[in-house]
Amino acid sequence: MPLPLILGIAAGVAAAAGVGSGIHGGVKMKEANDTMKSADERHKKNIKRFENENARTTKAMDSLGKYELETMKQFQTFADLFEKIQNRPEFKSINISDTKLPELKIDELRQSSIDADVALSTLKSLAVGSFSGVAAGGATIAISGGSVGGLLAGGAAANATLASVGGGAIAAGGAGMATGAAVLGGATLGVALLVGGIIFNATGCKLSEKADEAWYQMKKAEEEINKICDYLKKLCKTANEYNNSLKKVNTIYSGHLAKMNQMIEEEHRINWYDYSEEEQKTVENSAILTQLLYSMCKVQLVLKTDDKNGINTVNTAEVTQSQQNADTVLSERGLAAITPQAYSSANKGTVVFEAYSGVNKTAVAYLINNRTGISVDLANQLLSTGGEVSADDPKEFAEQLKSYGIKASADK
């Protein structure tokens, strides 16, 4: 075969190979582009999901922390009223069933109330998340000694915990996206300067490897974000539930403080022995509710991990125990309960009672809610007009109503 023909065939084969390599390289670069785009879009969605969960949780924790401080601020009112009562009994540590409440220390209550007031004034003008540290560390503990500076640091740390647990992985994912995009962009810009399919194909291979790395980084960040979002959801749910429990107890407490204020400040009756049995019970319950709320405000919702790369723990065990303690105290004192009790129908009967508009009306409404399961709103309506309800252990329930001065009777 003539040499020119051989060279021509060889050149044709080489050209065909170059074109084939160029096409293959182009396909691989498109795949890399698609991978990078997909990774970037998915990462942004993950970050948005995280931001939404973080916003909800921070709002819930802020609400709880602020409410705990507002609750503690009332302790000053109780202390002022309580100390004006002459011949009052001592209320030391109280055991109700298996629940032990701390000793009532007036000076400690006053100080915690002052600290709560200072914290409220300081934190309310700051950014969202400022009260989260209070709830995370337990309000009673977080503001102890009026260390607002420490509280602010704790709040910032708690907010940082809420906002950036696993942030290293997220940051790495973000860097991976940026680095991968830079490599892809650089390769694309360099295409016009490169001649020959083999060079094109090599560039495509490099792009594919970078895209795979970006996808790996996105997946790694996604795993961390999933863990963080699960944690935030659990913390948000726990904070909302605990806030509701605290509000129910505090509603009853506020009613008792109003009654004490009427007796002492408005009617100027300050001798314990001049009080009726119901009034003495109001004072005693006020003291017990103060101790109960003080204990509830000590609960830490967040347990910090010692692992620098780990994730914190929601303190569900202590929260649940605190709610159960509240249920026990309120039920044993004939006040109400956090949640309606489940009674059997073996001893069910009807309780009839007359209208009641006393200062303890809210507490009685919660009691009816607890014993019957009807809503607190409906219970309040029945108390305004008088009525009848179906309940287990009706005689016991009627006696509880009578302890508030309500005329009641049971059919069993």
Order of alpha helices (4+ residues) and beta strands (2+ residues): alpha-alpha-beta-beta-alpha-alpha-alpha-alpha-alpha-alpha-alpha-beta-beta-alpha-beta-alpha-alpha-beta-alpha-beta
